[in-house]
Amino acid sequence: MEKLSFECELISPLFQYGADQNNPEFRAPSMKGVLRYWWRAAQAEANISALRSLEGRIFGGTNTKADLNGKAEGEKSTKQEGRSCFAIRMTHKKVDIRKEAMLPHKKEYKAKANANAIVMYTNFGVEFSFIRMPDEFSPAHLQTLFELTSLLGGMGGRSRRGFGSFRILRCNNLKSEIAELKQEDILPQILSRLNFLSKNKFTLKNEMIQLENNKNASYPYIETIALGKPEQDFRPLLRKISNISHENNSDYTGYGSYGERKRLSSPEYVSIIKGEQGKVWPINTSLHLALEPGFTLRRNDTRKAFREAILS
């Protein structure tokens, strides 16, 4: 059995829970879900059937049979698509928990606006183990995906607004090349990983990563990625992100379930990157807005104003 081991550090408070909603924790199933999300977003694939087939062979599925060589339904198969090609284990030595504001832009916090969180700067480990990987998804792809996820995403509640962000410190006991990035290196490092996973579907123009040919597929894939201005501390950055989200609130930036309306996660995903000299940057990923057929949104589209405010 082969392994990939990462030492990581939380950049912002983590709101992530298991059965006990009062005690946050690091959860391997949640990490696998985050990896699945960013792998799918990076593919920008119009062929949904092919996308689901490969996703099932990598992360596990529920319905169809397919072995690691991609045999179709009805052929002799030795693997179930329901089984992931890798396992995840998360470790930590010490976890400090305290109340954190989930809506930090508010001057006065109500009790319901605060929740227990694992504090920033907490170190944790992520270990991947595998025996055999699909031809289309090698150990190098797995490492690249985890690195991309650390740059663009986060874990737990409010991860689309900067919470649960983390960085990789070491990989297999060697210092990670993305542990202390300089500002001018951030987007190129993201681009190289994104293109490795997507087979070169993205380009860097005018300080923005862009999808070269919009696939207009019916799921949230990456369209653009841009980097905001640096701060010396994550707290004012979290307040800024929260305030911008409040000021540009609309159906287009996401909403909760009510009535017959299903929840729509925000297509504007803001995470935090920590680089050289402890500087922190907001990184905004704009995802394709995928709606159910026949569904329309109310109120003005505030996505452009949201992006401009995050990047300013």
N, C-alpha and C positions, 0 to 999 in steps of 0.2 A: 504494500500500500504506500502510495506517495502522499506527501503533505506539503501544504503551503501555510506558513505561519506569519502573522502580522502582529506587530505591537502598535497600538493606536492610542489616541488621546482625544477626549471630548473637547470641542471648542466652545460649545454652548450647552446650557442645561438640557437634560434628556427627560422627556415625559413619555415613558414607555412602560406598560404594565402587563402583567399576566392576569391570573384569576383575582389577585388582590389589587384592587384599584388604588390602594393607599401606599403601596410599596413599589416604586419603579425598579426595573431590572433590565439587564441585558438579555435579549431573547434571540436565540439562533433562528427560530422559524421566522421571526420578523425580519432579521437580516436577509434571509433567503428571499423573502418577499420583496425587499428593497432592491436586491440584485436583479431579480426577475423584472421588476418595473423598469430599471434603467437599461437593462439589456434590450427589452422590447422597444423602449423609447429611442435607443440608438440605432435600431435597425431601419426605421423609416421605410417599411416594407409594404408595398401595395397588395401583394399576394398574401392575404390573411391566412389562407389554408396552409401555405408553406411556412409562414411565420409560426403558426400554432404547432405544426408538426415538429419543427426544430426546437421550439420552446419546450415542448413536452419531453423531448429526448434529453434536454439539458436539465431542466428544473423539475420535471415530473408533470404528468397530466392526469386525466381522469377517465377518458373514454376509449381511445383507440390503442391498438397494439402497434408497437414499433420498436425494433431493436436498435442497437447503437449504430448499425449500418443503414438505418432508415428504411427497412423493409415495410411494405405496405400491408394494410389489413388483408388477412387471408393467407399470407405467406407464413412460412415457418418462422416463429419469433421466439427468441430466448429471453427477451427482456420485456417488461411492461412499461408503457409510457408513463405510468403512474409513479415510477421510481426515479428519483433524481440521480444524476451521474456523479454527484459529490455530496459529502456531508459537511456540516458546519458545527464547530464547537466554540463557544465564547467563554472566556475566562477573565477573572479580575481578582486582585488581591484585597483591595479595600474600596468600599463604596460609601461616600458621604451623601446623605440625603437631607434636603432642606426645602422649605417652601419657596417657590418661584412664581412670579407673575406670568401668566400665559398671554396677557394683553399688556405689555409693558408701556404702551403709550398713554394709558390712563393714569391720571395723577393720584386718584384715590382708588384703592383696590377693594372690591367686595370679596368676601370669603370665597365665593364660588369662582372667582377669577384667579385664585392661587391654588397650586397643587404641589404635591411632593415631587421632586425631581432629583435625579443624580446630578451632582454639581459639575461644572466645567473643570477642565484640567484633570479629570479622572482618567487614569490609564486602564486599558483593557486589551485583551488578546482575542484574535480571531484565527481559528485554525481550520483549514479546508483539508479534507482527506478524500482520496479517490483511488480507484484501481484502474479503470479504463474510461476514457472520455470519448465522446463522439468525434468523428473525423473533423467536423466543422467547428468544434469547440475544444481546443487544446488547453493544457495547463497555462500556457501563455495568455490565452483568451480569458481564463478565469482570473488570473492576476491583473490583467488589464481592466477587466470589468470592475473588480473591487477597487482599484485605484481610481477609475472614472467615477464610481459611486461616491467615493470619499471627497471628490472635488465638486461634484454637482449636487449631491443629495444629502440626506440626513435620516435619522431614525426617530420613530415615535411621533407623538402629537405635535402639531404646529411645525413640522419639519419643512413645510413649504414657506415658512416665514422665519427661517433661520435657526430654529431650535433643533437639537439633536445632531448638529454638525460635528464632524470629526475629521481628524487627519491621521495619516499613516506615518509612523515614526521609523519603523524598521520592518524589513521583509526577510524572513529566514536569517535573522540576526545581523543583517547588513542594513546600514542606514538607507532609507528610501530616498530616491532622487526627487521626490515631491514633498519631502518633509519641510523644507524651508525655501519655498519658491520665491524668486524675485518677481516683481510685478510684470516685467516684460516677458517672463517665461510662462506665465500661468495659462494664457489662451493657447499658445503653441503646444504645451504639454497636454492640455485637454484635447486639442485637435488630433494629435498623433494617436491618442488612445481611441478617440471616437472613430477615426477612419480605419483603425485596425479592426474594430468590432463591426463596422458597417460596410467594409470594403470600399472605402474612399468615396463616401457620399457627401462629405462636408468640405467646406473651404473657409479660409480666414480672409475677410475683406473689411477694410475700414474699421479695424479693431472689434470685429464681430464675427463669430463663427456662424455660418449659414448653411442650410441644406441647399445643395445645388439645384436639384429638381424636386419641387414639392410633389409628393406622391398622392396627396389628398386622400389618404387611407382613413378608415373609420375608427381610428384609435389615437390616443395622444402620443405622437412621436415628436422628437426634437426638431424645431424649425430654426431657432436662433439661440445663441449663447453670448452674453456680454458681461464684462467686468465693471463693477462700480469703483468708487474712490475709496482709498484705504482709511481706516481708523486705527487708533492705538489700543482700543479696548472694545470688546464685543458688546458690552451693555448699551452704550449709546447707539451702536449699530442695530441692535435688536429693537430699541425704541424707535429708531428711524423707520425700520422696515414695518413695524407694527402700525405706526402712525400713517405711513403711506398707504398701507392696506386699508386702514379705516377711511381715509380721505377719498380713496378711489374704489370704494366698495360698490359692486354692481353684480348682476347675474353673470357677467362675463369674467369676473375674477373669482367665481365659485360661490356656492351657497349650500346650506344644509338641506336635509329632507324635510318637506312639509306638504301635507295633503297628498296628492298623487304625484308630486314632483320628487324624483330621485335626486340624491345628493350629487352635486357636480364639484369635483375637486378643481381647485384653481389651476388653469393652464399656465400661470406665471409662477414658477418655482424659484424661490430665493433661498440660497444656502450661503454659508460663510466659509471662506478659505483663510487659513492662517499660514503666513509665510515668514520671510526673513524678518529678524528683529521684532518678532511678535506682532507684526502688523496683521490686520484682518480686513478682508474685502468682501463685499456682497457679490455673489455671482448669480445672475438672473438667467434662467433657462425658460424660453418661451416654447410651449408645447402646442401642437395642433389642437384646435378646439373641436372635439368630436362629440356631436350631439346625436341622440336617438332620432330616427326618421320621423319627420313631422313635428319635431319639437322646436319651439322658438324661445328666444330669451327676451326678457323685458328690460327696460331701462337702457341708458346709453352705454356704449362699449368704452370702458375705461382702461383697457389694457395698455394702450400706447402711453397714456398719461402715467400709469403705474410704472411702466418700464423706464420712462424718462426720469421720473422722480428717484427711483432706485439707483440709477446710474449717475445721477448728478452729485 
